[in-house]
């Protein structure tokens, strides 16, 4: 299992309907196979996520955030890890809003 504890991630790409950007930072914490994170920056005032990590390091998570417009946004996401040549982690994410228009998207975030 990949250990995400104490790692910081930043988006490098996102679908147009997403709210994270290269100004958003995610602060991951892990206990056993439970992942939690806080995040903020760019269009996001504050956000939290909670997820479960499987033996291959895949993450199944749910998130909620408040954006700069003051709207509470919620969603689900599945992240698949890739270990880069420099040893850092890149997460390929497929997500869906569980609020508003319930649209879907994809993003990539990388360990800083």
N, C-alpha and C positions, 0 to 999 in steps of 0.2 A: 504494500500500500504506500502511496506517495504521502509524505508528510507536508501538509500545507501550513503548519503552525508558524506564525510570525512572519509569513510572506506578504509582500505588498505587490499588487497587480495593477496594471494600467491598460485600458483598451487601446488596441492598435487599429481596429476596424469595427464598424457597427452598421446595421441596416438603418435606412433613413427614419423609420418609425421608432427607433430606440432613443433613449435619453442620455446614455453614457457617451463620453468623448475622451479625447486624450488629456482632458483636464480632470477626469474622475480617477480617484485612487481608492482601491479596495484593500482593506486591512484584514487578512485572514487569521483565524484562530482555529485550532483543531484539538479535540479531546477524543481519543479513540477514533471511531469512524464518524464523529459528528463535527461538522464544519459550521462555523459562524463567521460573519464578517460585518463590519461597518464600512460604509463608503459615502463619499461626497465629492463635489467638485463639478464644474461646468454647469449643466442644467439641473443638477441634483443638489438640493440643500442638505439632505441626510437620507441614508438608506441602511437597511439591514437585510441580511440573508441568513438562512439556515438550511443545511443540507446534510445528506448522508453520502459517504464515500465508500465505493466498493473496493475490492481487492486490486483492481487495475488502476485505481485512482480516479475513476469516473465519478462525477458529482451529480446528484439529483437534488435540486434545491428549489426553494420558494423564496421570493423576495418582496419587500415593500419599500417604497421611497416617497419622499415629498419633493416635488420639483419646484423650480423657481416661481412657477405660477401659483404655488400653494396647493396643487392637486396631489392627493394621495393615490399612488399608482401601485398595483400589485401584479405579480407574475410568477411563472414557473420557468425553470431552465435546466437543461442537461448539458454538462460540460465534459469534454473528452480531452485528457491531457496529451501533450507532446513534449518530450524532453529535447531541448535544443542542444546543439553541439557544445555550447558554453555551460551546459548543465542546468540552465534555467528552465522554467516551466512555461509553456504556452498552452492556454486553454481555448479549445474550439467550442463555441456555445451555440445551442439552438434554444430559443426562448419564445415565450408567448405571454402576452398581457392577459391577465385574468380579470381585467377591468376595461372600461372604455370600449374601444372597438375590437378587442380580443385578437388583434393582429399578431402575426408571428414575425420573427426575425432571426438573424444570425450575427454573432460577434466573435471577435478574437481578443483575448486579453493576455498580457505577458507579465511575467515576474520581473520586478525592478531590481 
